[in-house]
């Protein structure tokens, strides 16, 4: 009998919530959403011993089968004292270090930046085991403050010393090359959407649980200022006031929700803008599918790596309007499967929306372009688990 291997996976998000949702050995894994990566690993390493670590504003641990999930409290919801946050961070760093070393993993995957990435490099060196870095967000932030640039330099040092790096999409691959990661150590992967297509084909409009405008622009994601939700409202305001059949729909929740509701009321748009909140996936898919256009308006300060909402829109055949920075030009070919606008400019976003919605010939041309280009998103060349397998294979570790 082959002895069990031990896997340590350090990632973003709440691993306790994700393990509760998926179970320790899921038979099926969602290809999109926050559970996609952890689910892919749980299925790939099913039956092995796995320790999942993440950081949040709580301290909790659960175990299911051979999988232990631990959330380290490194954030304070209402804390205003930086020294308290600093000592909490140091304490949990040491807590994570002890847990990782005690677990004695054979393989380590780290999908985080900052102190947890540094911890990974340290643990791998102490135990002399291979580790890979999984990159999902922008590597560098031009114009950042001094302490952020210092953190990025330490991150880069650790990433360059990983046995391999896997990254979500071509933009992040280029960023890794820019900081000196060797090309042969980078494995680009993507999220497939074949399950999404299967689900949408089995649904019909009667399963949409909310009333939707006849024609609407859609935003899907976190309801936060850094995601550009207020720029979207500003860009659509004039069109919404015309009294046509056009509407604006938001799907998601977050800290900016209350302010958004207030601005909608102040602008007299309560009957023209719908906020759906967090929508279950089976109900969200037809909402995306019946949208006229999907809008992404992330601020240039937000470290986008590979926008899932934009990918889902394109996979379902919907033109996307997105800012012209970071990963978006790699995904959106302006005039072919969507339009790109000047980052942080509600005025240019409005101009691009007007062009797309008022010029039927342009809309039809872009829609045809989406249809022609969507197959590469639905069936990627390499998935997350395939990237893990190939990355560790280069270190001559038996799988």
ZAKEKOL-660268 format. One line per field, with one value per residue (C-alpha): residue number from 1; z, x negated, y negated. Coordinates in nm, 2 decimals. Each point is the difference from the previous one (the first is absolute). Example, Ala and Ser with C-alpha at 12.3 -4.5 7.8 and 13.67 -1.06 7.14 Angstrom:
resi = c(1, 2) .
w = c(0.78, -0.07) .
u = c(-1.23, -0.14) .
v = c(0.45, -0.34) .
//
This chain:
resi = c(1, 2, 3, 4, 5, 6, 7, 8, 9, 10, 11, 12, 13, 14, 15, 16, 17, 18, 19, 20, 21, 22, 23, 24, 25, 26, 27, 28, 29, 30, 31, 32, 33, 34, 35, 36, 37, 38, 39, 40, 41, 42, 43, 44, 45, 46, 47, 48, 49, 50, 51, 52, 53, 54, 55, 56, 57, 58, 59, 60, 61, 62, 63, 64, 65, 66, 67, 68, 69, 70, 71, 72, 73, 74, 75, 76, 77, 78, 79, 80, 81, 82, 83, 84, 85, 86, 87, 88, 89, 90, 91, 92, 93, 94, 95, 96, 97, 98, 99, 100, 101, 102, 103, 104, 105, 106, 107, 108, 109, 110, 111, 112, 113, 114, 115, 116, 117, 118, 119, 120, 121, 122, 123, 124, 125, 126, 127, 128, 129, 130, 131, 132, 133, 134, 135, 136, 137, 138, 139, 140, 141, 142, 143, 144, 145, 146, 147, 148, 149, 150, 151, 152, 153, 154, 155, 156, 157, 158, 159, 160, 161, 162, 163, 164, 165, 166, 167, 168, 169, 170, 171, 172, 173, 174, 175, 176, 177, 178, 179, 180, 181, 182, 183, 184, 185, 186, 187, 188, 189, 190, 191, 192, 193, 194, 195, 196, 197, 198, 199, 200, 201, 202, 203, 204, 205, 206, 207, 208, 209, 210, 211, 212, 213, 214, 215, 216, 217, 218, 219, 220, 221, 222, 223, 224, 225, 226, 227, 228, 229, 230, 231, 232, 233, 234, 235, 236, 237, 238, 239, 240, 241, 242, 243, 244, 245, 246, 247, 248, 249, 250, 251, 252, 253, 254, 255, 256, 257, 258, 259, 260, 261, 262, 263, 264, 265, 266, 267, 268, 269, 270, 271, 272, 273, 274, 275, 276, 277, 278, 279, 280, 281, 282, 283, 284, 285, 286, 287, 288, 289, 290, 291, 292, 293, 294, 295, 296, 297, 298, 299, 300, 301, 302, 303, 304, 305, 306, 307, 308, 309, 310, 311, 312, 313, 314, 315, 316, 317, 318, 319, 320, 321, 322, 323, 324, 325, 326, 327, 328, 329, 330, 331, 332, 333, 334, 335, 336, 337, 338, 339, 340, 341, 342, 343, 344, 345, 346, 347, 348, 349, 350, 351, 352, 353, 354, 355, 356, 357, 358, 359, 360, 361, 362, 363, 364, 365, 366, 367, 368, 369, 370, 371, 372, 373, 374, 375, 376, 377, 378, 379, 380, 381, 382, 383, 384, 385, 386, 387, 388, 389, 390, 391, 392, 393, 394, 395, 396, 397, 398, 399) .
w = c(0.00, -0.10, 0.32, 0.02, -0.10, 0.20, -0.19, 0.15, -0.20, 0.12, -0.18, 0.00, 0.12, 0.29, -0.03, 0.27, -0.19, -0.32, 0.15, 0.16, -0.34, -0.21, 0.24, 0.03, -0.33, -0.24, -0.30, -0.20, 0.03, -0.12, -0.27, 0.10, 0.32, 0.33, 0.05, -0.34, 0.10, 0.34, -0.15, -0.28, 0.25, 0.23, -0.29, -0.13, 0.34, 0.12, 0.27, 0.09, 0.32, -0.07, 0.22, -0.13, 0.14, -0.06, 0.18, 0.10, 0.29, 0.20, 0.14, -0.08, -0.09, -0.13, -0.13, -0.26, -0.08, -0.07, -0.05, 0.27, -0.07, 0.23, -0.02, 0.17, 0.14, -0.15, -0.05, 0.23, -0.11, 0.19, 0.13, -0.04, 0.18, -0.24, 0.28, 0.10, -0.36, -0.03, 0.31, -0.11, -0.34, 0.17, 0.23, -0.27, -0.22, 0.27, 0.05, -0.37, 0.00, 0.28, -0.15, -0.34, 0.14, 0.24, -0.30, -0.19, -0.35, -0.30, -0.24, 0.06, -0.21, 0.09, -0.17, 0.22, 0.01, 0.30, 0.33, -0.09, -0.31, 0.20, 0.25, -0.29, -0.12, 0.35, 0.07, -0.33, 0.08, 0.36, -0.11, -0.34, -0.19, -0.34, -0.03, -0.27, 0.00, -0.14, -0.14, -0.03, 0.05, -0.15, 0.10, 0.00, 0.07, -0.17, 0.21, 0.32, 0.34, 0.13, 0.24, -0.28, -0.24, 0.27, 0.05, -0.38, 0.00, 0.27, -0.18, -0.32, 0.18, 0.13, -0.33, -0.19, 0.24, -0.03, -0.18, -0.24, -0.04, -0.14, -0.11, -0.11, -0.35, -0.23, 0.17, 0.32, -0.19, -0.15, 0.34, 0.14, -0.29, 0.07, 0.35, -0.11, 0.04, -0.25, -0.29, 0.04, 0.36, -0.09, -0.08, -0.12, 0.07, -0.04, 0.14, -0.25, -0.05, -0.14, 0.31, -0.03, -0.36, 0.10, 0.29, -0.22, -0.27, 0.26, 0.14, -0.14, 0.07, 0.23, 0.25, 0.03, 0.35, -0.05, -0.22, -0.26, -0.24, -0.37, -0.08, 0.27, 0.07, 0.27, 0.27, 0.19, 0.29, 0.33, 0.08, 0.07, -0.11, -0.13, -0.24, -0.16, 0.09, 0.04, -0.34, -0.16, 0.15, -0.12, -0.35, -0.03, 0.18, -0.31, -0.19, 0.30, 0.02, -0.36, 0.10, -0.25, 0.07, 0.10, 0.36, 0.21, 0.21, 0.27, 0.14, 0.31, 0.35, 0.19, 0.20, -0.26, -0.03, 0.24, -0.16, -0.35, 0.11, 0.13, -0.32, -0.21, 0.21, -0.01, -0.38, -0.02, -0.16, 0.24, -0.27, -0.26, 0.20, 0.15, 0.28, 0.02, 0.28, 0.01, -0.25, 0.00, -0.30, -0.17, 0.02, -0.10, -0.33, -0.18, 0.13, -0.17, -0.31, -0.06, 0.06, -0.29, 0.12, 0.30, 0.16, 0.19, 0.14, 0.25, 0.11, -0.12, 0.36, 0.04, -0.07, -0.25, -0.13, -0.21, 0.04, 0.04, -0.07, -0.34, -0.08, 0.09, -0.21, -0.31, 0.05, -0.01, -0.31, 0.16, -0.12, 0.28, 0.07, 0.22, 0.09, -0.21, 0.25, 0.16, -0.11, -0.20, -0.33, 0.01, 0.02, -0.18, -0.36, -0.04, -0.29, -0.03, 0.32, 0.20, 0.05, 0.23, 0.17, 0.16, 0.36, 0.28, -0.25, 0.04, -0.30, -0.23, 0.13, -0.09, -0.35, -0.06, 0.13, -0.22, -0.30, 0.07, 0.09, -0.26, -0.31, -0.07, -0.28, 0.24, 0.27, -0.25, -0.12, 0.35, 0.09, -0.29, 0.12, 0.35, -0.16, -0.21, 0.30, 0.29, -0.06, 0.14, 0.33, 0.02, -0.06, 0.13, -0.10, 0.37, 0.32, 0.35, 0.10, -0.32, 0.07, 0.35, -0.14, -0.26, 0.24, 0.25, -0.27, -0.09, 0.35, -0.06, 0.28, -0.05, -0.04) .
u = c(0.00, -0.13, -0.04, 0.21, -0.15, 0.06, 0.11, -0.01, 0.20, -0.01, 0.25, 0.23, 0.36, 0.15, -0.11, 0.24, 0.30, -0.13, -0.07, 0.35, 0.15, -0.21, -0.08, -0.34, 0.02, 0.24, 0.12, 0.09, -0.17, 0.14, -0.22, 0.06, 0.05, -0.20, 0.00, -0.14, -0.37, 0.03, 0.26, -0.24, -0.28, 0.23, 0.11, -0.36, -0.14, 0.30, -0.08, -0.33, -0.06, 0.07, -0.04, 0.17, -0.11, 0.15, 0.03, 0.31, 0.16, 0.07, -0.18, 0.16, -0.09, 0.19, -0.09, 0.18, -0.15, -0.37, 0.04, -0.06, 0.09, -0.13, 0.08, -0.26, 0.13, -0.23, 0.27, 0.21, 0.35, -0.01, -0.35, -0.16, -0.33, -0.27, -0.22, 0.28, 0.03, -0.38, -0.03, 0.30, -0.16, -0.33, 0.18, 0.19, -0.30, -0.18, 0.32, 0.01, -0.37, 0.03, 0.31, -0.17, -0.32, 0.19, 0.20, -0.32, 0.14, -0.15, 0.14, 0.08, 0.21, 0.03, 0.26, -0.07, -0.23, -0.16, -0.08, 0.17, -0.21, -0.32, 0.11, 0.04, -0.36, -0.13, 0.19, -0.11, -0.36, 0.02, 0.16, -0.18, 0.32, 0.11, 0.25, 0.18, 0.15, 0.35, 0.05, 0.35, -0.06, -0.22, -0.36, -0.11, 0.18, -0.17, 0.02, 0.06, -0.12, -0.35, 0.11, 0.21, -0.30, -0.22, 0.26, 0.01, -0.38, 0.01, 0.28, -0.20, -0.30, 0.21, 0.18, -0.32, -0.12, 0.31, -0.05, 0.27, 0.27, 0.35, 0.20, 0.35, -0.02, -0.25, -0.01, -0.14, -0.24, -0.15, -0.01, -0.20, -0.24, -0.04, -0.12, -0.25, 0.17, -0.14, 0.23, -0.04, 0.12, 0.33, 0.32, 0.29, 0.35, 0.35, 0.35, 0.21, 0.37, 0.13, 0.21, 0.15, 0.10, 0.16, 0.19, 0.13, 0.12, 0.20, 0.16, 0.28, 0.13, 0.27, -0.28, -0.10, 0.13, -0.01, 0.17, -0.24, 0.03, 0.05, -0.35, -0.26, -0.37, -0.13, -0.27, -0.10, -0.24, -0.09, 0.20, -0.30, -0.13, -0.32, 0.20, 0.14, 0.37, 0.06, -0.17, 0.24, 0.30, -0.13, -0.07, 0.35, 0.19, 0.10, 0.12, 0.20, 0.17, 0.12, 0.30, -0.08, 0.00, -0.36, -0.10, -0.31, -0.04, -0.25, -0.06, -0.22, -0.05, -0.27, -0.08, 0.11, 0.36, 0.16, -0.17, 0.10, 0.37, -0.02, -0.14, 0.26, 0.28, -0.16, -0.01, 0.36, -0.09, 0.16, 0.23, -0.28, -0.28, 0.03, -0.23, 0.03, -0.25, -0.19, 0.17, -0.03, -0.20, 0.29, 0.21, -0.29, -0.08, 0.32, -0.03, -0.34, 0.12, 0.29, -0.20, -0.07, -0.35, -0.21, -0.19, -0.33, -0.13, -0.28, -0.21, -0.36, -0.12, 0.17, -0.24, 0.21, -0.16, 0.27, 0.35, 0.25, 0.31, -0.14, -0.10, 0.35, 0.17, -0.22, 0.05, 0.37, -0.02, 0.05, -0.21, -0.20, -0.11, -0.31, -0.28, -0.31, -0.26, -0.15, 0.16, 0.29, -0.19, -0.11, 0.37, 0.19, -0.10, 0.16, 0.25, -0.01, 0.15, 0.06, -0.12, -0.28, 0.04, -0.25, -0.06, 0.18, 0.20, 0.37, 0.03, -0.19, 0.19, 0.32, -0.13, -0.09, 0.34, 0.18, -0.20, 0.09, 0.36, 0.09, -0.17, 0.17, -0.25, -0.29, 0.18, 0.07, -0.36, -0.13, 0.25, -0.12, -0.35, 0.08, 0.16, -0.31, -0.25, 0.19, -0.12, -0.35, 0.16, 0.24, -0.28, -0.33, -0.33, -0.09, 0.21, -0.11, -0.05, -0.19, -0.23, -0.06, -0.08, -0.24, -0.17, -0.08, -0.09, -0.30, -0.14, -0.01, 0.25, 0.20, 0.37) .
v = c(0.00, -0.34, -0.22, -0.31, -0.33, -0.32, -0.32, -0.35, -0.26, -0.36, -0.22, -0.30, 0.02, 0.19, 0.36, 0.12, -0.13, 0.15, 0.34, 0.00, -0.06, 0.25, 0.28, 0.17, 0.20, -0.18, 0.20, -0.31, -0.34, -0.34, -0.13, -0.36, -0.19, -0.01, 0.38, 0.10, 0.02, 0.16, 0.25, 0.09, 0.08, 0.20, 0.21, 0.04, 0.10, 0.19, 0.24, -0.17, -0.20, -0.37, -0.31, -0.31, -0.34, -0.35, -0.33, -0.20, -0.18, 0.31, 0.30, 0.33, 0.36, 0.30, 0.35, 0.21, 0.34, -0.05, -0.37, -0.26, -0.37, -0.27, -0.38, -0.22, -0.32, -0.27, -0.27, -0.22, -0.10, -0.33, -0.03, -0.34, 0.05, 0.10, 0.14, 0.24, 0.12, 0.03, 0.23, 0.20, 0.05, 0.11, 0.24, 0.17, 0.01, 0.20, 0.21, 0.08, 0.08, 0.24, 0.17, 0.03, 0.15, 0.24, 0.12, 0.08, -0.02, 0.18, -0.26, -0.37, -0.23, -0.37, -0.23, -0.30, -0.30, -0.17, 0.17, 0.34, 0.02, -0.07, 0.27, 0.24, -0.06, 0.04, 0.32, 0.16, -0.09, 0.14, 0.33, 0.02, 0.06, -0.13, -0.29, -0.18, -0.35, -0.04, -0.35, -0.15, -0.38, -0.26, 0.03, -0.36, -0.32, -0.30, -0.32, 0.19, -0.13, 0.08, 0.28, 0.16, 0.00, 0.15, 0.28, 0.06, 0.03, 0.27, 0.17, 0.00, 0.15, 0.29, 0.06, 0.02, 0.27, 0.22, 0.33, -0.12, -0.25, 0.05, -0.31, -0.08, -0.13, -0.17, -0.34, 0.15, 0.22, -0.32, -0.16, 0.30, -0.02, -0.38, 0.07, 0.26, 0.33, 0.25, 0.08, 0.38, -0.03, -0.17, 0.21, -0.21, 0.14, -0.11, 0.07, 0.20, -0.06, 0.32, 0.06, -0.36, 0.08, 0.33, -0.18, -0.28, 0.24, 0.18, -0.32, -0.21, -0.34, 0.12, 0.08, -0.37, -0.09, -0.38, -0.25, -0.14, -0.29, 0.08, -0.13, -0.04, -0.05, 0.23, -0.02, 0.31, 0.00, -0.16, -0.32, -0.22, -0.33, 0.15, 0.21, -0.31, 0.05, -0.37, -0.08, 0.25, -0.19, -0.33, 0.13, 0.15, -0.29, -0.20, 0.31, 0.12, -0.34, 0.01, 0.22, 0.27, 0.38, -0.01, 0.10, 0.05, 0.32, 0.06, 0.36, 0.03, -0.13, -0.19, -0.31, -0.25, 0.13, -0.25, -0.30, 0.13, 0.03, -0.36, -0.13, 0.18, -0.16, -0.34, 0.01, 0.11, 0.34, 0.24, 0.14, 0.03, 0.16, 0.35, 0.13, 0.38, 0.06, 0.32, 0.23, 0.39, 0.11, 0.19, -0.32, -0.23, 0.18, -0.10, -0.35, -0.02, 0.18, -0.25, -0.32, -0.23, -0.08, 0.08, -0.28, 0.03, -0.33, 0.09, -0.29, -0.01, 0.03, 0.34, 0.29, 0.19, 0.32, 0.17, -0.13, 0.29, -0.21, -0.11, 0.36, 0.13, -0.27, 0.08, 0.38, -0.05, -0.22, -0.34, -0.31, -0.14, -0.36, -0.02, -0.24, -0.01, 0.11, 0.31, 0.33, -0.15, -0.06, 0.36, 0.11, -0.27, -0.07, -0.34, -0.01, 0.38, 0.15, -0.32, -0.36, -0.14, -0.34, -0.23, 0.13, -0.20, -0.20, 0.01, -0.23, 0.23, 0.30, -0.19, -0.07, 0.37, 0.11, -0.25, 0.13, 0.36, -0.05, -0.27, 0.15, 0.33, 0.09, -0.04, 0.21, 0.28, 0.00, 0.02, 0.27, 0.21, -0.05, 0.12, 0.32, 0.06, -0.04, 0.16, 0.36, -0.07, -0.11, 0.29, 0.26, -0.13, 0.16, 0.06, 0.01, -0.08, 0.36, 0.08, -0.30, 0.14, 0.34, -0.13, -0.24, 0.26, 0.25, -0.23, 0.05, 0.38, 0.07, 0.32, -0.07) .
//
